[in-house]
Amino acid sequence: MNVHPTQARFMNVKRFSYLFGLLVCLFASLHINAQGLGFTPTPEQIEKFKQMSPAEQEALARSMGINLDDFQSLLGNGKNAAATPKGESVSGKRDRDSLLKSAKQGESEVEKTALLGVDELSLEEDKEKDTINEKLELFGYDIFQFGADTFSPSVDIPIPSDYVLGPGDTINVQLYGKENTTHSLTVDRDGQVMFPNIGPVSLAGLSYSKGTAKIDEIVSQQMIGVKSSVTMGTLRTVRVFVLGEANVPGSYVVGSLSTMTNAIFASGGITKIGSLRNIQLKRQGKIVTTLDLYDLLLHGDTSKDARLLPGDVIFVPPIGKTVGVAGEVKRPAIYELLKEKSVADVISLAGGLLPTAFVPASRIERILQDSGEKTLVNLDLSTNSGRSFKVRDADVVQIFSTLETMRDIVKLEGHVKRPGGFAWRPNMRFTDIVSNVDDLLANPDIEIGIIQREEKSTRKVHVLTFSPKMAFANPNSQANIKLESRDTVTLFDYETDRSELLEPLMERLKTQASINRRQQIMEVSGSVRFPGKYPLAKDMDAKQAINLAGGLTESALGTAAEITRYDLNEQRTTVVMHISLDMQLDNPVLMAGDTLRIKQIPLWQKKESISLLGEVVHPGNYTILPGETIMDVLHRAGGLTPHAYPEGAVFSREELRQLEAERLEDLRDKIESDIAAVSLQEGKVSDEKSEQILENLNQVKALGRMVIDLPAIMSHPNELDFQMVDGDTLEVPRYKPSVTVVGEVQFPTSHFYDKRLTVDDYVDRSGGTKYNADKKRIYVVKANGRVFLPSNSAWFKNRSQAIDPGDTIIVPLDTDRVDRLTVWSSVTQIMYQAALGIAAIGKL
């Protein structure tokens, strides 16, 4: 299919410039998105790119050096779309929101309706779906977005027998018999072909079948013993005009097999103000036929798509009367009317009604001709008069949806094998939906269940309680409660907290409260399985409330309870009452806002345990009672072994370990901050040095150590002994004849203990101090965790405070001489060396 050469060059340059600019923007967006930079091309960009032919997409992408396969999921071409079904979660269930979302993203209304049919049952009152306010588009015009190439006529199909030969057509004549030759003959402008050895043969105006028969006849008459076989060669082109409301009206040269639709697509399609239903084909000034594209779009009928002849004019008049159809139809859109007059005719254009349509509540939005204002006309499409109602130009037919609220059902939820809905019938009872305990999951609570029921006059919810156990045992008694339409039955188990299951009910009860009606909620606390707030059922007593909270725990006293009641007097001031109960005698009915507290067995507490490790006669974990001291537990463990070194005992407490871990984390953050600051100030910091600092800090584990003097405690228990708490650990090491030196010394290490050696002697045995050592602040960490500064005290002169086995001598860094990074390096190195030193001592 061709156009005028000048026009073709202009259109090709314009199209290439547009597509190239579009491709640059689109794939720049795709590349940025692929790099994780958070930029995504607009839907318009992607849609325009998808409108190109696959060959154009591939060629332009290749020119940009981009692989289209890398962006199939973003372009939505289907290669990755089948990997995961839309809206499907890991568990395979699809909630209502995801179904509606997926339907909007491409699923049809029929698929959407079918999917909602398997949705989880809900008794909530739903509003009508807001489908009538969705924007309506003119029907049929989107077919022109794919371009003319998609609708080019085929040139390699058999030629129809009624094809009319004309100037420019080429026929191929093969002669066989006494003479075997092939001739390619072209019909000239006089309508003749020059047949070798025969002369001119007039073929113009003849159909292909008649022209073939004429040549066969001439050959048989004038060439004795020769037969012919005639086929069509190259077809001629014809010039036609596309005028009126076409996107690019003008003159077009098209193939001789082209039809009206081919020429329309060659002109870029029809504008939004052009008619799709009254396209005229004019020949020599007269209308030959009219084309209704709705026949093609709705029924696939091309019988009126006439073949074109030279000089034909295709005229597209303005669009005629239109009617919009919105809501629950298969193809909501704006339709052009031709012969359609009634609402039923228009709905037929829209594909018919969806199963979710509620036809008695339909209506028409109409413009009043006299005043120009809009009004509404109510329709009942379930009646003949409603379906035959006459439509006018610019009407919008609105088909509303059915409500998703379900009637005459009973909902079962909770700890059951088959939750869901059941058809309600009069005199229906609980055992009609749960016949016995086998219908429940393992470990059910059959002492109590609740029923949510609506009051018919007010639509407010109230709660009833019943005993499934008694209903199973006596199905013909009042214990097997009667159910009403739209009841919700909830059953429980002894493992799952009930607050989440009852949360929607609790929220609704809160919203129903007013000045004349308190929240129908009560609270159960103390020794019950699931303390918390619960709905207050009609005539609920204390024992029912306890069952609703899961029953009593093993720590419950069982006989003593208390009700705290907040009430209002006539002046609407609060009156607080505390009511003591003897559960063996009392079982009062609870009121809204009551708090029922079940008392616990005295001194019933969680079991506490501590750990004794190391050199004790019977090490291990010991259960303690409140008030037990360290000496009490040591006595139970048989005391210390002969090899114990109580001066080095390590006592740790869990809460101190957690605090120490938090401080170590803060220290790490501080070091990382200082490393970053030094890096900014000095330009560059050794990555190896920074990693070593942080690695040394990671080696240090929080111990939660508390300094104790175990020998002093053992000597004066009445004065120094203390109580232990849950999680405490006491480790009594074996005697360690060693002294550790760490810090700013040449070779940090441990030495065998020698009572004759001083601090300086041990430092000298470690190679002496380094240049940056702070010799005035050398300190000693005793085996029990205490810290001393030798230079500031006369403790060397006192043998009781001399260097002892298990002590650690620390030589710190002179911080006045170095930068922050060096300080942190030294601090973490000392902490790391101290940890290694302690580990080494433990192996001696």
Secondary structure as GFF3:
##gff-version 3
##sequence-region A 1 844
A	DSSP	beta_strand	2	3	.	.	.	ID=ss1
A	DSSP	alpha_helix	5	34	.	.	.	ID=ss2
A	DSSP	alpha_helix	43	50	.	.	.	ID=ss3
A	DSSP	alpha_helix	54	63	.	.	.	ID=ss4
A	DSSP	three_ten_helix	68	71	.	.	.	ID=ss5
A	DSSP	alpha_helix	72	75	.	.	.	ID=ss6
A	DSSP	alpha_helix	96	104	.	.	.	ID=ss7
A	DSSP	alpha_helix	109	116	.	.	.	ID=ss8
A	DSSP	three_ten_helix	141	146	.	.	.	ID=ss9
A	DSSP	three_ten_helix	149	151	.	.	.	ID=ss10
A	DSSP	beta_strand	170	177	.	.	.	ID=ss11
A	DSSP	beta_strand	181	186	.	.	.	ID=ss12
A	DSSP	beta_strand	192	195	.	.	.	ID=ss13
A	DSSP	beta_strand	199	202	.	.	.	ID=ss14
A	DSSP	alpha_helix	208	222	.	.	.	ID=ss15
A	DSSP	beta_strand	226	232	.	.	.	ID=ss16
A	DSSP	beta_strand	237	244	.	.	.	ID=ss17
A	DSSP	beta_strand	250	255	.	.	.	ID=ss18
A	DSSP	alpha_helix	260	266	.	.	.	ID=ss19
A	DSSP	beta_strand	279	283	.	.	.	ID=ss20
A	DSSP	beta_strand	286	291	.	.	.	ID=ss21
A	DSSP	alpha_helix	293	299	.	.	.	ID=ss22
A	DSSP	beta_strand	313	316	.	.	.	ID=ss23
A	DSSP	beta_strand	322	327	.	.	.	ID=ss24
A	DSSP	beta_strand	333	336	.	.	.	ID=ss25
A	DSSP	alpha_helix	343	349	.	.	.	ID=ss26
A	DSSP	three_ten_helix	359	361	.	.	.	ID=ss27
A	DSSP	beta_strand	362	367	.	.	.	ID=ss28
A	DSSP	beta_strand	374	379	.	.	.	ID=ss29
A	DSSP	alpha_helix	384	387	.	.	.	ID=ss30
A	DSSP	beta_strand	395	399	.	.	.	ID=ss31
A	DSSP	beta_strand	409	414	.	.	.	ID=ss32
A	DSSP	beta_strand	420	423	.	.	.	ID=ss33
A	DSSP	three_ten_helix	430	432	.	.	.	ID=ss34
A	DSSP	three_ten_helix	437	439	.	.	.	ID=ss35
A	DSSP	beta_strand	444	454	.	.	.	ID=ss36
A	DSSP	beta_strand	461	466	.	.	.	ID=ss37
A	DSSP	alpha_helix	468	473	.	.	.	ID=ss38
A	DSSP	beta_strand	488	493	.	.	.	ID=ss39
A	DSSP	alpha_helix	499	511	.	.	.	ID=ss40
A	DSSP	beta_strand	521	526	.	.	.	ID=ss41
A	DSSP	beta_strand	532	535	.	.	.	ID=ss42
A	DSSP	alpha_helix	542	548	.	.	.	ID=ss43
A	DSSP	beta_strand	556	568	.	.	.	ID=ss44
A	DSSP	beta_strand	574	582	.	.	.	ID=ss45
A	DSSP	beta_strand	595	600	.	.	.	ID=ss46
A	DSSP	beta_strand	608	614	.	.	.	ID=ss47
A	DSSP	beta_strand	620	624	.	.	.	ID=ss48
A	DSSP	alpha_helix	630	636	.	.	.	ID=ss49
A	DSSP	three_ten_helix	646	648	.	.	.	ID=ss50
A	DSSP	beta_strand	650	652	.	.	.	ID=ss51
A	DSSP	alpha_helix	654	682	.	.	.	ID=ss52
A	DSSP	alpha_helix	687	698	.	.	.	ID=ss53
A	DSSP	beta_strand	705	706	.	.	.	ID=ss54
A	DSSP	alpha_helix	710	715	.	.	.	ID=ss55
A	DSSP	alpha_helix	717	720	.	.	.	ID=ss56
A	DSSP	beta_strand	729	732	.	.	.	ID=ss57
A	DSSP	beta_strand	738	743	.	.	.	ID=ss58
A	DSSP	beta_strand	749	752	.	.	.	ID=ss59
A	DSSP	alpha_helix	759	765	.	.	.	ID=ss60
A	DSSP	three_ten_helix	775	777	.	.	.	ID=ss61
A	DSSP	beta_strand	779	781	.	.	.	ID=ss62
A	DSSP	beta_strand	787	788	.	.	.	ID=ss63
A	DSSP	three_ten_helix	790	792	.	.	.	ID=ss64
A	DSSP	three_ten_helix	795	797	.	.	.	ID=ss65
A	DSSP	three_ten_helix	799	801	.	.	.	ID=ss66
A	DSSP	beta_strand	808	811	.	.	.	ID=ss67
A	DSSP	alpha_helix	820	842	.	.	.	ID=ss68
###
